[in-house]
């Protein structure tokens, strides 16, 4: 089982002037500790489950480029980009650029999006949910074409383009892996089965059921269920002094038993580095042996 770090909060004690060097240290430490993924949220306002709306929030793809420069091995992604935040051509160029400059470590994390407050606040369009799902499928098809040898036009219901030229191409082959986030049983998990290399689900009581639904969608579209990497959002807290380490290992073992291959989550007080180091020493080697 692999472990990934997601950084959802940038309101750190030393303030914005120290975010650069402190975030660089987090990236280096996590990479050296063996975290397989470095991820950020794709939000412009802080979300309520993390902190007050007015808390510090960095733009996702600029931040991922910074993390790429201070790491060597970990995959880089958002968990998860809302489809309505960027036109698909811009998103494809951003992920491709990240992939090229990181040596082939980019992933596309994408979903239908949800945070109406920040969209209205900053003036982003916020289409109805059904339209966002239409746009999600079109965006994935658009990006797959941009990552192919076909630089012809694209004609969809919501997106039209004359030439999907993408040079340089991504280094990842056949393209940066696509992670579709969310547990919607009729649409989201169907899109995972049809297009994605990874899913991202929450660690909820119905997780096993969600995986069963994904398997059913794979059967319907003729996809090998085992081809899809199953990732779960799981907070990673070994405790300030390691007192929660075994509890965390036990939970990761339970998730692995359900078929989960990657746990991605936040670490409390991540800028202090000691919990990252403890996870690297006491948790990651155990999880890798599951």
MOGICOR-V628570 format. One record per residue. N is the residue number from 1. D_FIRST is the distance of its C-alpha to the first C-alpha in whole Angstrom. Layout:
BEGIN
n=N d_first=D_FIRST
n=N d_first=D_FIRST
END
This chain:
BEGIN
n=1 d_first=0
n=2 d_first=4
n=3 d_first=7
n=4 d_first=10
n=5 d_first=14
n=6 d_first=16
n=7 d_first=20
n=8 d_first=22
n=9 d_first=25
n=10 d_first=27
n=11 d_first=30
n=12 d_first=30
n=13 d_first=33
n=14 d_first=34
n=15 d_first=35
n=16 d_first=34
n=17 d_first=36
n=18 d_first=33
n=19 d_first=30
n=20 d_first=30
n=21 d_first=30
n=22 d_first=28
n=23 d_first=25
n=24 d_first=25
n=25 d_first=25
n=26 d_first=22
n=27 d_first=20
n=28 d_first=21
n=29 d_first=20
n=30 d_first=16
n=31 d_first=16
n=32 d_first=17
n=33 d_first=15
n=34 d_first=12
n=35 d_first=11
n=36 d_first=10
n=37 d_first=12
n=38 d_first=15
n=39 d_first=17
n=40 d_first=20
n=41 d_first=22
n=42 d_first=25
n=43 d_first=28
n=44 d_first=31
n=45 d_first=32
n=46 d_first=30
n=47 d_first=29
n=48 d_first=30
n=49 d_first=27
n=50 d_first=26
n=51 d_first=30
n=52 d_first=33
n=53 d_first=34
n=54 d_first=36
n=55 d_first=33
n=56 d_first=32
n=57 d_first=30
n=58 d_first=29
n=59 d_first=29
n=60 d_first=26
n=61 d_first=26
n=62 d_first=29
n=63 d_first=26
n=64 d_first=23
n=65 d_first=26
n=66 d_first=26
n=67 d_first=23
n=68 d_first=23
n=69 d_first=26
n=70 d_first=24
n=71 d_first=21
n=72 d_first=20
n=73 d_first=16
n=74 d_first=14
n=75 d_first=15
n=76 d_first=17
n=77 d_first=18
n=78 d_first=20
n=79 d_first=18
n=80 d_first=21
n=81 d_first=24
n=82 d_first=27
n=83 d_first=29
n=84 d_first=32
n=85 d_first=32
n=86 d_first=32
n=87 d_first=34
n=88 d_first=32
n=89 d_first=34
n=90 d_first=33
n=91 d_first=29
n=92 d_first=29
n=93 d_first=31
n=94 d_first=29
n=95 d_first=25
n=96 d_first=27
n=97 d_first=28
n=98 d_first=25
n=99 d_first=23
n=100 d_first=27
n=101 d_first=27
n=102 d_first=23
n=103 d_first=23
n=104 d_first=21
n=105 d_first=18
n=106 d_first=20
n=107 d_first=18
n=108 d_first=20
n=109 d_first=19
n=110 d_first=22
n=111 d_first=24
n=112 d_first=27
n=113 d_first=28
n=114 d_first=29
n=115 d_first=31
n=116 d_first=35
n=117 d_first=36
n=118 d_first=35
n=119 d_first=36
n=120 d_first=39
n=121 d_first=39
n=122 d_first=39
n=123 d_first=40
n=124 d_first=37
n=125 d_first=38
n=126 d_first=36
n=127 d_first=37
n=128 d_first=37
n=129 d_first=34
n=130 d_first=35
n=131 d_first=36
n=132 d_first=32
n=133 d_first=30
n=134 d_first=33
n=135 d_first=32
n=136 d_first=29
n=137 d_first=29
n=138 d_first=32
n=139 d_first=30
n=140 d_first=27
n=141 d_first=30
n=142 d_first=32
n=143 d_first=29
n=144 d_first=28
n=145 d_first=31
n=146 d_first=31
n=147 d_first=29
n=148 d_first=31
n=149 d_first=34
n=150 d_first=36
n=151 d_first=38
n=152 d_first=40
n=153 d_first=41
n=154 d_first=38
n=155 d_first=40
n=156 d_first=38
n=157 d_first=40
n=158 d_first=39
n=159 d_first=38
n=160 d_first=40
n=161 d_first=40
n=162 d_first=43
n=163 d_first=41
n=164 d_first=37
n=165 d_first=37
n=166 d_first=34
n=167 d_first=35
n=168 d_first=33
n=169 d_first=30
n=170 d_first=26
n=171 d_first=25
n=172 d_first=22
n=173 d_first=23
n=174 d_first=24
n=175 d_first=23
n=176 d_first=21
n=177 d_first=18
n=178 d_first=19
n=179 d_first=17
n=180 d_first=19
n=181 d_first=19
n=182 d_first=20
n=183 d_first=21
n=184 d_first=24
n=185 d_first=25
n=186 d_first=28
n=187 d_first=27
n=188 d_first=24
n=189 d_first=22
n=190 d_first=24
n=191 d_first=24
n=192 d_first=20
n=193 d_first=21
n=194 d_first=24
n=195 d_first=23
n=196 d_first=19
n=197 d_first=16
n=198 d_first=14
n=199 d_first=15
n=200 d_first=15
n=201 d_first=15
n=202 d_first=16
n=203 d_first=15
n=204 d_first=19
n=205 d_first=20
n=206 d_first=20
n=207 d_first=17
n=208 d_first=17
n=209 d_first=20
n=210 d_first=19
n=211 d_first=17
n=212 d_first=20
n=213 d_first=22
n=214 d_first=20
n=215 d_first=20
n=216 d_first=24
n=217 d_first=24
n=218 d_first=22
n=219 d_first=25
n=220 d_first=27
n=221 d_first=27
n=222 d_first=26
n=223 d_first=22
n=224 d_first=20
n=225 d_first=17
n=226 d_first=14
n=227 d_first=15
n=228 d_first=14
n=229 d_first=11
n=230 d_first=10
n=231 d_first=10
n=232 d_first=11
n=233 d_first=13
n=234 d_first=13
n=235 d_first=15
n=236 d_first=14
n=237 d_first=17
n=238 d_first=17
n=239 d_first=21
n=240 d_first=23
n=241 d_first=24
n=242 d_first=20
n=243 d_first=22
n=244 d_first=19
n=245 d_first=16
n=246 d_first=16
n=247 d_first=16
n=248 d_first=13
n=249 d_first=11
n=250 d_first=13
n=251 d_first=12
n=252 d_first=8
n=253 d_first=9
n=254 d_first=11
n=255 d_first=9
n=256 d_first=7
n=257 d_first=10
n=258 d_first=12
n=259 d_first=10
n=260 d_first=8
n=261 d_first=5
n=262 d_first=6
n=263 d_first=8
n=264 d_first=11
n=265 d_first=14
n=266 d_first=17
n=267 d_first=18
n=268 d_first=21
n=269 d_first=24
n=270 d_first=21
n=271 d_first=24
n=272 d_first=25
n=273 d_first=22
n=274 d_first=22
n=275 d_first=19
n=276 d_first=17
n=277 d_first=18
n=278 d_first=17
n=279 d_first=13
n=280 d_first=13
n=281 d_first=15
n=282 d_first=14
n=283 d_first=11
n=284 d_first=8
n=285 d_first=9
n=286 d_first=9
n=287 d_first=5
n=288 d_first=5
n=289 d_first=7
n=290 d_first=6
END
